[in-house]
Amino acid sequence: MKTSTVSLIALAWTCVNIQIAAVYQRDTDHFIQALQQIEDSSVEVSPLSIVRSLRRAAGHDDAFTQSFLGAYSDSETDILKTNHSRDIEAWSLEFLRFFDKAIHNFVTDAREERGVVLTPDGTTVALAPLLQGIEAGLKARSEGLHPQGLHLLTLARTLGLSFLHVYNTTSAERLGPDGCWDNITAPMVFKLLGAPSLATDALINGGMDGAILGVHLSEGAEPHPKLSELLKAYYHFQLGEAGLDKAPRLVSPRRRENYRKLVPPSLLEETVLKFLEDRHPSADLKKAVKEGVQDFVLRYLDCPPMIPRCQWGAKVPKGIPVRLSPPLQFLYIHHTEIPSSPCLTFHQCSRNMRAMQRFHQEERGWQDIGYSFVMGSDGYMYEGRGWGSQGAHTRNHNAYGYGVAFVGNYSASLPTQHSLNLVRHRLAKCGVTARFLQANHTVQGHRQAVAGTTCPGDSLYSEIRTWEHYRVAETPNATAS
């Protein structure tokens, strides 16, 4: 163990005397607290020195990483030497265990993914690619250069290895899956929803965040905030009534739109292919990479970010779900009316989802929450019955289309523009590309299909009448079922 790494970690531990049990909770809040304890120590330490030390502590100082970020140098952190010599080895070993658990990413045989944290917006992020992107950005800033290898370190290498694995073993998954936490208020165990690829959703989220923050840190002349402040601003923000419409650019629910602007699909394909060709030359790799990147673009850039059922705390359906026969013809738009106010946080939206499911199951006597999908104002869509199961949203029309509800009452006002765009453009495009929704599908308001309701509210109904797939009146085609 290098003296400088020991000094940095022992300094943070000795000065603040944190409790190990507290920092083992796997969320961004506890990880940021650990970073802040290092930053608030009595000795000046640069953000670059911190991320370099974390890389070394978590065992990520491999030759590939060193080729872009450089080898860890003891001389860089001589200023961290302290007089806290007593119990340095013992304290640092415990702190090292925390960072190893927090950063070291792998999936167990029981499909538990380690090295990931729950963010306040309800998504899960792998810390290793996030920190590599931040280090690349800080290093480039200190040298006045473009961040070398940033996209390879954060995401392209992970995608390349996963695509290559599928190329060599045709039964393997290429991307994903997502997963769910055992407890969203005190997360400890994150379990995947299916067989893991080498590019899980958490690794992809961390890779996108690492690239976004790394490029941000490499640019501009103004001083950048401390690491803890940067991560708090990115993950622990507060949305106002306007939701993401008035939110800062660098916040986690914007990761997909920010990454799309930063890394066009052509650049990502080129970077992945270059990584693979240098190590595993093959004439067929180009086709495999092209298909893999197309899959990535659909799942993580075209489709809206989705909170799965188990993450918002859904109960199991009462009965056997009826399977749909896609692609379907209709997209029916609703508002929830109750809750009457938009939900602006993951926890608030999750509570609303549980309340709606409870009402639909217990008061209405339905199998499950009625909607196929529910749109919050927090930047996320919430999975109801999903693409595969018939909903209970539009009486006598449930077999022919999907029901999408905006949380809130929109008789006199509109949902946020960001939420409207996710449904109008992202969800529709996702459904068409994935062949759940017909390319010439029809968008209608609930009131058009069911007499006696004003849903989705006068304002929202006026809005959807401007959408390109809106139709005044159309009868479901029986062949669609």
Secondary structure as UniProt FT lines:
FT   HELIX           3..16
FT   HELIX           20..23
FT   HELIX           28..39
FT   HELIX           47..57
FT   TURN            58..59
FT   HELIX           63..69
FT   HELIX           74..80
FT   TURN            86..87
FT   HELIX           88..103
FT   STRAND          106..107
FT   TURN            109..110
FT   STRAND          112..114
FT   STRAND          116..118
FT   TURN            120..121
FT   STRAND          124..126
FT   HELIX           127..143
FT   TURN            148..149
FT   HELIX           150..151
FT   HELIX           152..156
FT   HELIX           157..168
FT   TURN            170..171
FT   STRAND          179..181
FT   STRAND          190..192
FT   HELIX           201..218
FT   HELIX           227..235
FT   TURN            241..242
FT   HELIX           243..246
FT   HELIX           252..254
FT   HELIX           255..262
FT   HELIX           265..279
FT   TURN            283..284
FT   HELIX           285..297
FT   HELIX           298..302
FT   STRAND          306..307
FT   HELIX           309..312
FT   STRAND          328..335
FT   HELIX           346..358
FT   HELIX           359..363
FT   STRAND          373..375
FT   STRAND          381..383
FT   TURN            386..388
FT   TURN            395..396
FT   TURN            398..400
FT   STRAND          401..406
FT   HELIX           417..421
FT   HELIX           422..427
FT   HELIX           428..433
FT   TURN            434..435
FT   STRAND          437..445
FT   HELIX           446..449
FT   TURN            451..452
FT   TURN            455..456
FT   HELIX           458..464
FT   TURN            465..466
FT   TURN            468..469
FT   HELIX           478..480
//
